[in-house]
Amino acid sequence: MTTSAPAAEIATATESGLDRLVYCRMSTADLEEAKRLAAQEDRKVSAFVRAMYRRGVAGFKADQAALAQTRA
């Protein structure tokens, strides 16, 4: 069994603790929303998506709604 170069790079990055890659399926609308919100938080989209899923999508949207109310 051989390991392709990308798989080897992923394994190395994970072992060294540099980053963990997360793959998820998102609709086009969700991806556009993630891009917009990532820009608001001055983050890369991938970092934003990881944070969003760690917090939970429902919890994240509740936090965003509360934040929007404080800004209004």
C-alpha positions in Angstrom: 0.0 0.0 0.0 1.4 3.4 -0.9 0.5 6.7 0.6 -0.1 9.6 -1.9 1.7 12.8 -1.3 -1.3 14.8 -0.1 -2.2 12.0 2.4 1.3 12.0 3.7 1.3 15.7 4.1 -2.0 15.5 6.0 -0.6 12.8 8.3 2.5 14.8 8.9 0.6 18.0 9.7 -1.8 16.1 12.1 1.1 14.4 13.9 3.0 17.6 14.3 -0.1 19.3 15.7 0.0 22.1 13.1 -3.6 21.7 12.1 -6.4 19.2 11.7 -8.3 19.2 8.4 -12.0 19.0 8.7 -14.2 18.1 5.7 -17.9 18.9 5.7 -20.5 19.2 3.1 -22.1 22.7 3.0 -24.7 24.1 0.7 -23.7 27.0 -1.5 -25.9 29.3 0.6 -24.2 28.1 3.9 -20.7 28.5 2.3 -21.5 32.1 1.2 -22.8 32.9 4.7 -19.6 31.4 6.2 -17.5 33.5 3.9 -19.4 36.7 4.9 -19.2 35.9 8.6 -15.6 34.9 8.4 -14.8 38.3 6.9 -16.7 40.0 9.7 -14.6 38.1 12.3 -11.4 38.7 10.3 -10.8 34.9 9.9 -10.1 32.5 7.1 -13.2 30.6 6.1 -11.7 27.2 7.2 -11.0 28.6 10.7 -14.5 30.1 10.9 -16.2 26.8 9.9 -14.2 24.8 12.5 -15.1 27.3 15.2 -18.7 27.3 14.1 -19.0 23.5 14.3 -17.1 23.4 17.6 -19.7 25.8 19.1 -22.5 24.1 17.4 -24.4 25.7 14.6 -27.5 26.5 16.6 -25.5 28.0 19.4 -23.5 30.0 16.9 -26.5 31.4 15.3 -28.0 32.3 18.7 -24.7 34.1 19.6 -24.9 36.0 16.3 -28.5 37.0 16.9 -27.6 38.3 20.4 -24.6 40.2 19.0 -26.8 41.8 16.3 -29.2 43.0 18.9 -26.5 44.6 20.9 -25.2 46.4 17.8 -28.6 47.7 16.9 
